Amino acid sequence: MSGALAWEGPAVGLLDLDAFFASVEQLDHPEWRGKPVIVGGSADRRGVVSTASYEARKFGVHSAMPSATAARLCPQAIWTQGHFDRYREVSAQVMAILGAETPLVEQVSIDEAFFDVTPGRYSRESPVDICRRIQRRVSELGVTCSIGIGVNKTVAKIASEREKPRGLTVVMPGTERAFLAPLPVGAMSGVGPATEERLRKMGIRTLGELSRADEGELERAFGVLGPRMARRAAGLERSAVAEAAAPEEVKSVSNERTFSEDLKSKDEIEAAILHIAGLVGHRLRKKGLSGSTVTLKLKFDVSHARSAQRAMRAPTSDERVFGKVALGLLDEIWSPGMQVRLVGVGISGFNGERPAQLALFEEDGQEPERDRSALGRVTDALRERFGDDAVSYGRDLRFRSKTSDTAPMHKDA
């Protein structure tokens, strides 16, 4: 197809890098090409698969699978814990390719981004021709991508998953309802196993059936999300691609740790919360950020997690301040007897915050805020110069050998 006139209306694409982490490892280790590669933590430390190459996927290995299961399915696999600085570098190169085609690029993860190539907006070229050029330029980096393109994000996302790797699935304007109708409801993002089961009990198994369902019945079952799901299933969603937030517009900073053995006592869990809060505090100060909202997340097994959130009186980057708040959230989501697999701490609420006025003395007898901040900066400087282990609290030493060696999750969202 050539010429922009062949495409009428919005053109939204979704680029998904194929088995990205594993592909970068195969790029950097040519001897691994054509062999099963797994990026993830060790099987004997309750690791989890981050990404598996397509050679490993043939054996049934997939992302988020326990490493012990993956090792049984594919004992000949090559394992690596990953090199996330390298993945971010390649990701940035891919996003630059998209940015050269259109200023409307919305990166949703390290390996996935929506982009808008509507004819007449920034180019008269065919959206399909643009997608082919993007794929060619990405392949020149040494990795590959799959792209779906349609009139909205829902269609583009589903289309990107239809043919992998190196797929280009085009859903021309006016054909989205026919494209979506035969697919299972679980193919649409936002429809998880629980929602899929509730829809099944209502006699709804395909997106076509969902698009024709009674909106009143859907609203009674799912609230306002019910009718919205039906419109998306019919291809009627209207979704704009927003430019990605600039680095200084980070909305949250968080760290998570999975433990090789479940934490069982409150003392252990509290020590883990303070340990992870320290990691978050270090990253906040490195970015020059102070936040006013604390989030605590606990995961009890692979599929069950809880979280709680609380606002503070003033923004801070001091883990001894927000760590105490995180401890106060524990009883809201945990009860004695519950074993904890993962602990996460996050800080948000950066925009428009005024610095807290520093008190000369704390009401509770603790050292002043400026003394705590100074201590944090000294600790940060020592770690920057001599390594993360240069300064450690007892709680840090306690968990040094107890965390999974799956690459730690620290997120800027």
C-alpha positions as CSV (number, residue, x, y, z in Angstrom):
1,M,0.0,0.0,0.0
2,S,1.3,3.5,-0.8
3,G,-0.1,6.9,-0.5
4,A,-1.7,8.4,2.6
5,L,-5.1,8.5,0.9
6,A,-5.4,4.7,1.4
7,W,-5.7,5.4,5.2
8,E,-8.4,7.6,6.5
9,G,-8.6,8.8,10.1
10,P,-6.4,8.1,13.1
11,A,-3.4,5.8,12.8
12,V,-2.1,4.6,16.1
13,G,0.8,2.1,16.3
14,L,2.1,-0.1,19.1
15,L,5.7,-1.2,18.9
16,D,6.7,-4.2,21.0
17,L,10.3,-5.3,21.1
18,D,10.6,-9.1,20.6
19,A,11.9,-11.0,23.7
20,F,13.8,-7.8,24.4
21,F,16.1,-8.6,27.3
22,A,17.0,-12.0,25.8
23,S,17.5,-10.4,22.3
24,V,20.0,-7.9,23.7
25,E,21.9,-10.7,25.5
26,Q,22.1,-12.6,22.2
27,L,23.2,-9.4,20.4
28,D,26.0,-8.9,22.9
29,H,26.9,-12.6,23.0
30,P,26.9,-13.9,19.4
31,E,27.6,-17.4,20.6
32,W,24.2,-17.4,22.3
33,R,22.3,-16.8,19.1
34,G,19.9,-19.6,18.1
35,K,20.1,-21.0,21.7
36,P,17.6,-20.9,24.5
37,V,18.4,-17.9,26.7
38,I,16.6,-17.0,30.0
39,V,17.0,-13.7,31.8
40,G,16.0,-14.1,35.4
41,G,17.0,-15.1,38.9
42,S,18.3,-18.5,40.1
43,A,16.0,-21.4,40.6
44,D,17.5,-22.1,44.1
45,R,16.8,-18.6,45.3
46,R,13.1,-18.3,44.3
47,G,14.0,-16.4,41.1
48,V,11.5,-15.4,38.4
49,V,11.9,-15.4,34.7
50,S,12.1,-11.8,33.3
51,T,12.3,-12.7,29.6
52,A,12.9,-15.9,27.6
53,S,14.2,-16.0,24.1
54,Y,12.0,-17.6,21.5
55,E,14.2,-20.7,21.5
56,A,13.4,-21.1,25.2
57,R,9.7,-20.3,24.7
58,K,9.4,-23.4,22.5
59,F,9.9,-25.4,25.7
60,G,7.1,-23.6,27.5
61,V,9.2,-21.0,29.3
62,H,7.6,-17.6,29.7
63,S,7.9,-14.3,31.6
64,A,7.0,-14.3,35.3
65,M,7.4,-18.1,35.5
66,P,9.3,-19.3,38.6
67,S,12.9,-20.0,37.6
68,A,12.6,-23.5,39.1
69,T,9.8,-24.4,36.7
70,A,11.8,-22.9,33.8
71,A,14.9,-24.9,34.7
72,R,12.8,-28.1,34.6
73,L,11.2,-27.3,31.3
74,C,14.5,-26.2,29.6
75,P,17.5,-27.6,31.5
76,Q,19.9,-26.7,28.6
77,A,19.0,-23.0,28.7
78,I,21.7,-20.3,29.1
79,W,20.9,-18.2,32.2
80,T,21.8,-14.6,33.0
81,Q,20.6,-12.2,35.7
82,G,20.5,-9.4,33.1
83,H,22.2,-6.1,32.4
84,F,19.5,-3.4,32.7
85,D,21.7,-0.4,32.0
86,R,22.4,-2.0,28.6
87,Y,18.6,-2.7,28.0
88,R,17.8,1.0,28.8
89,E,20.5,2.1,26.3
90,V,19.1,0.0,23.5
91,S,15.5,1.0,24.4
92,A,16.5,4.7,24.2
93,Q,17.9,4.1,20.7
94,V,14.6,2.5,19.7
95,M,12.6,5.4,21.1
96,A,14.8,7.8,19.2
97,I,13.8,6.0,16.0
98,L,10.1,6.5,16.8
99,G,10.8,10.1,17.7
100,A,12.3,10.7,14.3
101,E,9.0,9.7,12.7
102,T,6.5,11.5,15.0
103,P,6.7,13.7,18.1
104,L,3.7,11.7,19.5
105,V,5.4,8.8,21.2
106,E,4.1,7.4,24.4
107,Q,6.5,4.9,26.0
108,V,4.6,2.5,28.3
109,S,7.5,0.3,29.3
110,I,11.1,-0.3,28.5
111,D,10.2,-2.4,25.4
112,E,6.8,-1.0,24.3
113,A,5.5,2.3,23.0
114,F,2.4,3.8,21.3
115,F,3.0,6.2,18.4
116,D,0.7,8.3,16.2
117,V,1.4,8.5,12.5
118,T,-2.0,9.8,11.4
119,P,-1.7,11.0,7.7
120,G,-1.7,14.7,7.4
121,R,-0.7,15.4,11.0
122,Y,3.1,15.2,10.6
123,S,3.5,13.3,7.3
124,R,1.6,12.6,4.1
125,E,3.2,9.1,4.0
126,S,1.3,5.9,4.4
127,P,1.3,4.7,8.1
128,V,2.1,1.2,6.9
129,D,5.2,2.4,5.0
130,I,6.3,4.3,8.1
131,C,5.9,1.1,10.3
132,R,7.9,-0.9,7.8
133,R,10.7,1.7,8.0
134,I,10.6,1.7,11.8
135,Q,11.0,-2.1,11.8
136,R,13.9,-2.0,9.4
137,R,15.7,0.7,11.4
138,V,15.1,-1.2,14.7
139,S,16.5,-4.4,13.1
140,E,19.7,-2.5,12.2
141,L,20.3,-2.0,15.9
142,G,20.5,-5.8,16.2
143,V,17.1,-6.5,17.8
144,T,13.6,-6.9,16.3
145,C,10.1,-5.6,17.0
146,S,6.5,-6.4,16.2
147,I,4.1,-3.6,15.4
148,G,0.3,-3.4,15.4
149,I,-1.5,-0.5,13.8
150,G,-5.1,0.6,13.8
151,V,-7.4,3.4,14.7
152,N,-6.9,3.4,18.4
153,K,-4.7,2.0,21.2
154,T,-6.9,-1.1,21.9
155,V,-6.7,-2.3,18.3
156,A,-3.0,-1.5,18.0
157,K,-2.1,-3.4,21.2
158,I,-4.1,-6.5,20.3
159,A,-2.7,-6.3,16.7
160,S,0.9,-6.2,17.9
161,E,0.4,-9.5,19.6
162,R,-1.1,-11.4,16.7
163,E,2.1,-12.2,14.8
164,K,5.5,-12.4,16.7
165,P,8.4,-12.1,16.3
166,R,9.0,-9.5,13.5
167,G,5.2,-9.2,12.8
168,L,3.4,-6.2,11.3
169,T,-0.4,-6.5,11.7
170,V,-2.4,-3.8,10.0
171,V,-6.1,-3.3,10.9
172,M,-7.4,-0.8,8.3
173,P,-9.9,1.8,9.4
174,G,-13.4,0.3,9.2
175,T,-12.3,-3.3,9.7
176,E,-11.6,-3.1,13.5
177,R,-15.0,-4.7,14.6
178,A,-14.5,-7.7,12.3
179,F,-10.8,-8.0,13.5
180,L,-11.8,-8.0,17.1
181,A,-15.0,-10.0,17.1
182,P,-13.7,-13.6,17.0
183,L,-11.0,-13.0,19.7
184,P,-11.4,-14.1,23.3
185,V,-12.2,-11.4,25.8
186,G,-8.9,-12.0,27.5
187,A,-7.1,-10.6,24.4
188,M,-8.1,-7.1,25.4
189,S,-5.8,-5.3,27.9
190,G,-7.5,-4.8,31.2
191,V,-9.5,-8.0,31.1
192,G,-7.7,-10.2,33.6
193,P,-8.6,-13.8,34.7
194,A,-11.2,-12.6,37.3
195,T,-13.0,-10.4,34.8
196,E,-12.8,-13.0,32.1
197,E,-14.4,-15.6,34.4
198,R,-17.2,-13.2,35.4
199,L,-17.9,-12.5,31.7
200,R,-17.9,-16.2,31.0
201,K,-20.6,-16.7,33.6
202,M,-22.6,-14.0,31.7
203,G,-22.2,-16.1,28.5
204,I,-19.7,-13.7,27.0
205,R,-16.5,-15.4,25.7
206,T,-15.5,-13.3,22.6
207,L,-15.0,-9.6,22.0
208,G,-17.8,-9.8,19.5
209,E,-20.2,-11.0,22.2
210,L,-18.9,-8.4,24.6
211,S,-19.5,-5.6,22.0
212,R,-23.2,-6.7,21.6
213,A,-23.8,-7.2,25.4
214,D,-26.5,-5.2,27.2
215,E,-24.7,-2.1,28.6
216,G,-27.1,-1.9,31.6
217,E,-26.2,-5.5,32.5
218,L,-22.5,-4.7,32.1
219,E,-22.7,-1.6,34.2
220,R,-24.5,-3.6,37.0
221,A,-21.7,-6.1,36.9
222,F,-18.7,-3.9,36.4
223,G,-19.7,-0.3,37.1
224,V,-18.8,2.3,34.6
225,L,-16.0,0.1,33.2
226,G,-18.6,-2.3,31.8
227,P,-20.0,-0.2,29.0
228,R,-16.5,1.1,28.4
229,M,-15.3,-2.5,27.8
230,A,-18.1,-3.0,25.3
231,R,-17.2,0.1,23.3
232,R,-13.5,-1.0,23.2
233,A,-14.5,-4.5,22.1
234,A,-16.4,-2.9,19.2
235,G,-13.4,-0.9,18.2
236,L,-15.0,2.4,19.1
237,E,-12.4,3.6,21.6
238,R,-11.1,7.1,21.0
239,S,-7.6,7.3,22.5
240,A,-4.9,9.9,22.0
241,V,-1.2,9.2,22.1
242,A,0.4,11.5,24.7
243,E,4.0,12.5,24.6
244,A,6.0,10.7,27.3
245,A,6.7,12.7,30.4
246,A,10.1,14.3,30.6
247,P,12.6,12.8,33.1
248,E,12.0,15.7,35.5
249,E,8.3,14.8,35.5
250,V,8.7,11.5,37.2
251,K,5.5,10.7,39.2
252,S,6.9,8.0,41.6
253,V,10.1,6.3,42.6
254,S,9.9,2.8,44.1
255,N,11.9,-0.3,44.9
256,E,10.8,-3.9,45.3
257,R,12.6,-7.0,46.7
258,T,11.6,-10.7,46.4
259,F,13.0,-12.8,49.2
260,S,14.5,-16.3,48.8
261,E,12.6,-17.4,51.8
262,D,9.2,-16.0,53.0
263,L,9.3,-13.4,55.8
264,K,7.2,-14.7,58.6
265,S,7.5,-12.5,61.7
266,K,6.6,-8.8,62.0
267,D,10.1,-8.0,63.1
268,E,11.5,-9.5,59.8
269,I,8.9,-7.6,57.7
270,E,9.6,-4.3,59.4
271,A,13.3,-4.7,58.9
272,A,12.7,-5.4,55.2
273,I,10.5,-2.3,54.9
274,L,13.3,-0.1,56.4
275,H,15.9,-1.8,54.2
276,I,14.0,-1.1,51.0
277,A,13.0,2.5,52.2
278,G,16.8,3.1,52.4
279,L,17.2,2.1,48.8
280,V,14.4,4.4,47.8
281,G,15.8,7.3,49.8
282,H,19.2,7.0,48.1
283,R,17.6,7.1,44.7
284,L,15.3,10.1,45.6
285,R,18.3,12.1,46.8
286,K,20.3,11.2,43.6
287,K,17.4,12.6,41.5
288,G,16.9,15.6,43.7
289,L,13.3,14.6,44.5
290,S,11.2,14.8,47.7
291,G,7.8,13.2,47.8
292,S,4.8,13.5,50.1
293,T,3.0,10.2,49.6
294,V,4.2,6.7,50.7
295,T,3.0,3.4,49.3
296,L,3.7,0.0,50.9
297,K,3.3,-3.1,48.8
298,L,3.4,-6.7,50.0
299,K,3.2,-9.9,47.9
300,F,2.2,-13.1,49.6
301,D,2.6,-15.5,46.7
302,V,3.0,-15.3,42.9
303,S,-0.6,-14.0,42.3
304,H,-1.7,-12.3,45.6
305,A,-0.6,-8.8,46.7
306,R,-1.9,-5.9,48.7
307,S,-0.9,-2.2,49.0
308,A,-1.7,0.8,51.1
309,Q,-0.9,4.5,50.8
310,R,-0.7,7.5,53.1
311,A,0.1,11.2,52.6
312,M,2.7,12.9,54.8
313,R,2.5,16.4,56.2
314,A,5.5,17.6,54.0
315,P,7.6,16.2,51.2
316,T,10.8,14.4,52.1
317,S,13.6,12.2,50.7
318,D,14.7,10.9,54.1
319,E,13.9,7.2,54.6
320,R,13.9,7.6,58.3
321,V,10.8,9.8,57.9
322,F,8.9,8.0,55.2
323,G,10.2,4.6,56.4
324,K,8.4,5.2,59.7
325,V,5.2,6.0,57.7
326,A,5.6,2.8,55.7
327,L,5.9,0.8,58.9
328,G,2.6,2.4,60.1
329,L,0.9,1.0,56.9
330,L,1.9,-2.6,57.7
331,D,-1.1,-3.5,59.9
332,E,-3.5,-2.3,57.2
333,I,-2.4,-5.0,54.8
334,W,-0.8,-7.7,56.9
335,S,-1.9,-9.9,59.9
336,P,0.2,-12.3,62.0
337,G,0.5,-15.7,60.2
338,M,0.7,-14.2,56.7
339,Q,4.0,-15.0,55.0
340,V,5.5,-12.3,52.8
341,R,7.3,-13.1,49.5
342,L,7.9,-9.5,48.3
343,V,8.1,-6.1,49.9
344,G,8.0,-2.8,48.0
345,V,8.1,0.8,49.0
346,G,7.3,3.8,46.8
347,I,7.3,7.6,47.1
348,S,5.1,9.9,45.0
349,G,3.6,13.4,45.2
350,F,6.5,15.4,43.7
351,N,4.7,18.1,41.7
352,G,4.1,21.5,43.1
353,E,5.4,20.6,46.6
354,R,7.1,23.3,48.7
355,P,10.1,22.3,50.8
356,A,9.3,21.6,54.4
357,Q,10.4,24.3,56.9
358,L,13.3,22.8,58.8
359,A,12.7,22.7,62.6
360,L,15.5,23.4,65.0
361,F,14.3,20.6,67.3
362,E,12.0,17.7,66.7
363,E,9.0,17.3,69.0
364,D,9.7,13.7,69.6
365,G,13.3,14.3,70.6
366,Q,14.9,13.1,67.4
367,E,17.6,15.0,65.6
368,P,16.5,17.9,63.4
369,E,15.5,17.3,59.8
370,R,18.6,19.0,58.5
371,D,20.8,16.7,60.6
372,R,19.0,13.7,59.2
373,S,19.3,15.0,55.6
374,A,23.0,15.7,56.1
375,L,23.5,12.1,57.3
376,G,21.7,10.8,54.3
377,R,23.9,12.9,51.9
378,V,27.1,11.7,53.6
379,T,25.9,8.1,53.4
380,D,25.0,8.5,49.7
381,A,28.5,10.0,49.0
382,L,30.3,7.1,50.6
383,R,28.2,4.6,48.6
384,E,28.8,6.5,45.4
385,R,32.5,6.4,45.9
386,F,33.1,3.0,47.5
387,G,30.1,1.0,46.4
388,D,26.6,0.2,47.9
389,D,28.1,-2.0,50.6
390,A,30.4,0.8,52.0
391,V,27.8,1.8,54.5
392,S,25.2,-0.6,55.8
393,Y,22.8,-0.8,58.7
394,G,22.2,-4.0,60.5
395,R,18.9,-4.5,58.7
396,D,20.8,-4.3,55.4
397,L,23.3,-7.0,56.4
398,R,20.4,-9.1,57.5
399,F,18.9,-9.3,54.0
400,R,22.1,-9.4,52.0
401,S,21.9,-13.1,51.5
402,K,18.1,-13.5,51.7
403,T,16.9,-11.7,48.6
404,S,16.2,-13.4,45.3
405,D,18.9,-12.8,42.7
406,T,16.2,-11.8,40.2
407,A,17.2,-8.3,39.0
408,P,15.8,-5.9,41.7
409,M,12.7,-3.9,40.7
410,H,13.2,-0.2,41.0
411,K,10.9,2.0,39.1
412,D,10.5,5.5,38.0
413,A,6.9,6.0,36.8
